[in-house]
Amino acid sequence: MIRLNRRVASLKASSTMAAEMRARELKAAGQDVISLAAGEPDFDTPQRIKHAALQALERGQTKYTPSSGTVELKEAIRLKLARSAGLDYPVAQIMASAGGKQAACNVIATLFDEGDEVILPTPIWVSFAAMVQLSGAEPKALPTEQSDGFLLDPQALGRAITARTRGIVINSPCNPTGAVYPAKRLAALARVFLEAELWVVCDDAYADIVYDLPEPHLFAVEPRLAQRGVVVNTFSKSYAMTGWRLGFAAGPREVIAAAARLQGQNSGNPCSITQAAGIEALTGPQDDVAAMVAEFRRRRDLVARRVRELPGFRLPEVPAGAFYVFPEVSQLLGRTFRGTKISDGDALAGLILEEARVAVVGGNDFGAANHIRLSYAAPLSELEEAFDRIGRLTAQILG
Ligand SMILES: Cc1ncc(COP(=O)(O)O)c(C=O)c1O
């Protein structure tokens, strides 16, 4: 066996990506599969953004840029952070990356080291644990309760902090739960973060996709945290730009400069054409974002109702953001159906794909094995059909 780097060898493949790729394979083989697995909007990238990319190509913007992105893009990001979150970052404290994933990974690699613990309130996006492991630090799952809206409890956090705890990741709205932190909870958590001198990585990937009145940003609730925290964000979700690969980070000057040096060595600048498109995304009219959110809201309402009607599924709260639901499915677990033991959410997800031809993601890698994640980045008609199929299956499972 070839000896690989220990940290890389221990990496698991992303389970969300794997579920989506399996659904695509089955579709390509002619199977009638509906995918509710993907973490990507089904909408096309708005025309104005594509047009800006074409213009950049025509102008010959095909060369290297500064590895942290062009000044024009970083200026557009600066304005976006001020406009949407009330945060004030000079351009020198902003870095553009090839996706939110790269921004988060480079920031986590920059902040944390061997011997550190980083708290991940679970359920949480599958990639954070891998990113923390790659940094050499240890991910520490801290479960939240569905009965508490999947929000981190400040007292539980206080109890979980040890002498080694150096940081925490906060993702609001949350992938996979759709939970949005209210201002009051943010203020209570901020006190604990400051007291314990934690570094806070604030992942705002879904901040534009909220269905109630927007809540303030954590660093606006407690501005002192901006000295000990980094914002990471992406163009993927708000602008339906998953394939373009563009994201960004903003934080203290020293941290961003170091993360940009890392990026300069491991990949260099995000695609120059994508950067031009990103400027248009942020500075152009935002009606397309509003239209997508309105459509997601219609789907969220339908999906929440249909999930609650499914035999064996529990969804006490209607998610306030992102485009996922994360119901609890314990009632279906421990049973055997057509020779398959439904041991956990992953096993149920496998059965739903095989028997009902709907791709969903099991909750195990999100840190919640009694749940499954369903994305509603699919047209209403497909959603209706998917729930009909899952409903027939779960009724059979429960006999
Ligand atoms: C919570 C969260 N953060 C960051 C990302 C990164 O997205 P991208 O790398 O496409 O910018 C995702 C994508 O699924 C996500 O769900």
The ligand as a Gaussian input file, in Angstrom:
#p B3LYP/6-31G(d) Opt

LIG

0 1
 C      -22.582000      25.865000       4.582000
 C      -21.830000      25.929000       3.316000
 N      -20.728000      26.681000       3.262000
 C      -19.997000      26.788000       2.155000
 C      -20.357000      26.124000       1.009000
 C      -19.437000      26.283000      -0.152000
 O      -19.966000      26.478000      -1.380000
 P      -19.021000      26.750000      -2.617000
 O      -17.731000      26.057000      -2.406000
 O      -19.774000      26.249000      -3.805000
 O      -18.814000      28.218000      -2.689000
 C      -21.481000      25.290000       1.006000
 C      -21.848000      24.493000      -0.166000
 O      -22.636000      23.578000      -0.126000
 C      -22.250000      25.213000       2.197000
 O      -23.353000      24.463000       2.258000

